[in-house]
Amino acid sequence: MQTPPLDPDVADSAPNDPALTAYDEQHLVTYWRLLDAAAASADWKEVVRIVLRIDPDREPARARTAFDTHLARANWMADHGYRHLLRGGATK
């Protein structure tokens, strides 16, 4: 696995695969930032603006979906996905 970019573009929704994906590897920093924001009880609209770079006032449905799915994936990574990283990362 290569070093993940610090601020990659995000999809409208995060993967929901039972295994680590290339997208997950590219968005590790994004996931950790989301987990930090959740732990700090940050306002989701502020987080989506800063971390996912989506304007929740202009695109409320897209922003909410992106936030919810990326945070869910971040939690999956923290609970399960890290094991895939330890085994060598995403399957190609």
N, C-alpha and C positions, 0 to 999 in steps of 0.2 A: 504494500500500500504506500502511495506517495503522500506527502504532507498535504492535508486538505487546505483549500483556499480559505481565506479569512471571511470573505463576504460574497459567496457565490449567489447567482440568481436562483430564485426559488420557483418551484412549480406551484400550480394552483392547489395541489394537494400532495401530501407526502406519500411515499409508498406504504402499502399495508401488507407486504410480503412476509412470510414466516421466516425468511432468511435475509441476511444483510445484502443490500444492493449497492451498486456503484454510486447511486444517488446518495445513499446513506453515508458512504465514505466521503463524498464531496461535501456533505453538509454536517459533519461532526461538530464543527465550531458553532454552526447555527443551532444545533440541538442543545449544546451545552449552554449557549446564551439563553435559550428559551427556558431551560431548567433553572438557571440562575434567576431569571426574571420571575418565574413561578414561585420560587422559594422566597423571593422578596415581596410577593404579593403585588407585583407591578400591574398596572392597568393594561389589559390586553390590547387596547387600541394604541397605546404608546409603544408597546412591544412590537406590534405588527408593523408600525411605522418605522421603527428603528432597526429591528432585526430582520424582518422579512421585506422591508421597503415597499409596502403596499399602503395606500392611503385608505383608511377605513371609512372616511367620509365620502369619498368618491366611489369606492367599490366595497360597500359593506358586506355583501354576501361572499364575494371572493376573499376578502380579508378574514372574515370569520372562519370560513372553510380552511383557508391556508393555516391560520393560527391553530385551530383545533386539531387538524391532522398532523401538523408538524410537532405540536406539543405531545400529542399521543405517541408519535414515532420517537420523539426524544425520550419519553418515559419507557417505551419498549427497548430502546437502545440501552438505557441505564439498567433495566431489569434483565434483559435477555441478549440484546444485540452485541454487547461488548464481548460475549463469548465467541461470537463469529469473528470478531477482530483478533482475538487471541489465537484463533485457529488459522489465521492467515488472511482474513478479509472476505470480500464478496467473491462468489463464484463467478467466473467469467462467462 
